[in-house]
């Protein structure tokens, strides 16, 4: 009789322990909004919500990297933070560590393109970037989402695949804001290198050359920039006049 009871006890005990462990796991799920899955050997695998950077963390990043001294406006950076986090939560970004900000509140003579590694707290690139020829001469003042306007479009983009085109090695862009930049892909708005985006042009005429609407970058850093931000990273083209029109930021 004792042997039978002992055998029954040894059979039931693991089941009771397993039930208790599952109860604890799902209780944690209710408070932490994470799913805990019990695996053999009492291992816990956590499937959490998409992590985003808080405003305080972004402020620390802004200060620690001296981005204000480099010329990047606080509003441009904060707006980039808000949009980046929203796109991450919606699962639209494949790259959760790199953000590219083009601050078009600055004149084209300034190094207004910032490519930032959010996880390692590094400015990977800070360089010149062009706006469209009909967007303005020294400064960007007029924008469009329409074909054949030769104007830039502000807002949030997701980087796509690379290709070899008439401007050499280039990167396709998908605009994600309807009425603001969602025609960018069809318009052929891409990142490419250009000889007219250079300090020599700034010295000669006070501003760099202009594109047909593309955020063109210096030819000598075109390839490393594209290889850093391709395939699902966030690009944000900022201008104060755009903020109130943005569906992502409002």
N, C-alpha and C positions, 0 to 999 in steps of 0.2 A: 504493500500500500504506500509506504514511504517512498519507494522508488518511483511509483507512478506519479505521486504528487510532485516529487522533485523534477521529473521529466516534464510535467505540465508547467511547472514554475519556470523552468529554463526556456520552454517554448514561448510562454506568454510575455516574459520580462522584456525581451528585445522589442516586441510589438508596442508595449506600453511606453518604453523609452522613446521609440520613434514617433509615436503620437504626441508625446510631450514636446519633443524637439520641433515638430511641425507647428504646434500651437505657438511656441515661442517665436518661431521664425515669422509667422504671419502676423503676430502681434507687433513685431518690429516693423513689418510692412505698413501697418496702419498708421504708425507714428512717423516713420521716416520716409514714406512714399517711395520705398525701394523694395524690390522683390527678392526675398532670400530663399534659395533653393537648397535643400539638404541633399548632399551627395554622399556616396560611400566613404567611410572614414571620417564622418562628421565634418566634412569640408563645406564651407559656406561660399557660394558664388553670388555676388551682388550685381544686379542689373539696375542701375540708377537712372534717374532722369538726366537729360543732357546737361552737363555742367556749363555754367555761363559765368562771366566775370562781372562781379558786382561793381556798382558805381565807385565805391571806395577803393576797390582794387585798381580800377582804371585810373582814378585820380592819383594813386600812388605811382602807377606806371608813368603817367604823364609827367609827374614831378621828377621821378628818379631818372628818367631818360632825357631830362632837360628839353622837352619838346617845345615848351614855350620859347626858350632861347633859340631853338632851331627855326622858329617861325610858325609852327602849327598852332592854330587858334584853339582855345579851350572848347568853343562851341562845336567846331569841326570834330574834335576828338570825342566829345561827349555824344554827339549825334552818331558817330561811327560805332561807339560802344552800344548804343540802344539798338541800332539796326543789326549789328553783328549778332547780338544776343537773340533778337527776334528770329533772324534767319536760322540760327542754330537750333532754337526750340522747334521750329517748323521742319527741321531735318533737311534743309536746302543746301547746307554747306558740307562738303566732304573734308575740308581742311579746317580744323578747329584751333589752329595755333598762329596762322598768318593773317594779318589784315593789311590792306593797302588803302591809303588815304591820299587823295589828290585835293589839296586845299585851293580851290579856285577863287577864294577871297583874296589870295595873294597875286601879285603881278607875275607874268611869265618869266621875268628875270630872276625870280627867287626859286630856290630849290624847294618846290612845293609838293613833291611826291615823297610820301613816307611809307616804307614797307617795314612793318613791325612784327617781330616774333613775340607774341603775347606770353608764351610759356617760359621762354628763356630771357625775357626782359632785354631785348636787343633791337636796335634800329639796324635793319639789314641793308637798307638803301635809303638815301635821302638825296634826291636829284631833281633835275629839271623835268618838266612835262608840258607838252603843248596842248592848247585848246584849238577849236576850229577857227578857220579864217574869218567867218562871219559872226563869230561869237565876240570878237573884240580884237583890238590890236595888242596893247600891252596888258590889259586886264580883260577878264571874261565878264561880259555884261549882258549878253543875249543868248538864250538857249532854245533848242528845238528838238522835237522827237520825230520830225518829218523828214522824208527822203529828199535828197539833193539840196539841202539847205546849207551844207558845209558848216553846221553849228554843232557844238558839243551838247551833250545831254547829262544833267547832273543825276545824283541818286545812287542807289545800290545796284551792283552788278555781281554776277557769279562768273568766275573765270571758267573757260571751257578748254577745248583741245587746241593744240598748236598746229600750224601748217606753214608751208613755204609759199609765199605769194609774191605779188609785184613789189612789195616793200620788204622782201626777205622773210626771215623767221618772224612769225606773227602769232598772236594769241587771240582766239575768239572770245567774245564777251556776250553774256545774256543779261539784258536789263530786266529787272524784276518789278519795276514800278509802272503800272499802266498809265498811259498818257504823259509820262515823263521820260522814260527811256526804254520802254518795252519793244520799240522798233529797232533797237541797236543792232541786233543780230542780222536782220534783213538789210539794214543800211550798210552793213560791213564795217561797223565801228569796232575796231580791234586795237590791241596794243602792238606797236611795231617800232622799230628803230628808225631814226631820221637824222641826217647830218645837220639839219637846221635847228635841232635841239642841242645847243652847245653854248659854252661860255664865250666862244669866239663871236657868235651872233649877238650876244648880250653886249660885249665890248664894242661891237661895230655899230649897233643901232639902238641899244638900250632894252631890247626884248628879243625873244627867240622867234623863230619862224612858226608858222601856224599850219595846222593840218586840215583835212577835209571833214573834221569832226572827231578824229581819233585822238586818244590820249597817248600821243607818240612820245617816246623816251630817247635819250642819247644812244646813238648807234653802238658806242663802245660798251654799254652795259645792257643792251637789249636782251641778249640771250640769257645771261644769268638772272635778270629780273623775271623774264618769262618762265624760266625753269623753276624759279622759286614759288611763283604764285599760280601756276597752271592747275587745271583739273579740280575745280570746286572750291576755290578760295573766294573771300569777300573783297570786292573793290568798291570804295565809296568815293564819289566825286562830290565834293562839298561846295556849296555857294549859299550865302545867307538868304537870297531870294527864293530858294527852293524849299526851305524847311517847312513852311506852313502848307505847302502843296503835297507833301509826302504822305502817302498812305501807310508807309512803314513807321514813320516817326509820329504820326498822329492817329 
